[in-house]
Amino acid sequence: MRSSFYSILTLGASVAASPVYSSSAKRWQKLAPIPSPRQEQATVALSDTKIAIVGGIVSNENGTGVVTTDLVQVYDIPSDSWSTVEPLPSAMNHPNAAVVNGKLYLLGGLTPEETAAWQATTACWVYDPEGDVWAELEDMPEDEGRGSATIVLVPGPAGEQRSVATVTTYDTETGEWSVWPSLPLERDHAGGAVIDGKMYVLGGRRFGQTNVTDTVFSLDLSSPEEGWTTSDARMPTPRGGLAAGTVSVKAKDGYLTSLVYTFGGEGNGLQGSDGMFDEVEVFDPRDGGSWAQKGRMPIAKHGTAAVSVGGRVYIPGGGIRVGGSPVSDFEAYFP
């Protein structure tokens, strides 16, 4: 059976600190920091031993503000080291990326413009790690450019930043785009996962950093025409800009089950929080869904992305305040 790549996109626009470990520190491992403090990047697993971070925003060389970058850097898990590879063809933040058959597909994102802070782009590329080269793909459908989308892999057959509910899919073999049922509500900066034939969109925000949500949407991929449903299980901590990673763990009955771990985010109105969350919460999709709290992160941050490799969740970089505040800290979480 051939594998197709469907990107589930829910736009968004998003528009170094020393870690302080909590009582759950035994679950965290501090890794080699990323070479450049980074946030709003894409994070993907190229293989069982390598993780790539793509684009994002970095501190300006003049020391003021942040700029969009074309940097692509690869982390080697066995050696705990970073290398820099061929940059993006164009600088991009909040890129939408996933890996299929060892190649990295980048499907739109946000780019800097002279007349506006960030503009959505429909440009798409594919990166081949073996040749260290990018190749241009067919653009996304017109008027469907977006950034900070929730993007997942599904096996099967062939001006002002705003949130959207659009869901589109891209087939890596045919190069064709198609439209799927829209989300129940507009969403950006959400977490995403596919478990047992269903896609989940967790939390996120609508129209701004403080308008966060606790909802979980799900779509049965065997019958997407039936549309999305909303779970009765709400996130304990509503937030946007969170990171999410799916890990298989042994349940009490002895069988493996897949859980979605969510980390950090923004929208915290408590004094002294800098708008950040440090919560770690886990979603169990079985029996209608349930949530459990799993301690706190070493650093409260948003605007990063998580990737699961070998039973661990890797979380590079991120921002420690609302807006542009990238850090180079890199941690792995042990469920």
Disulfide bonds with the S-S distance in Angstrom:
none
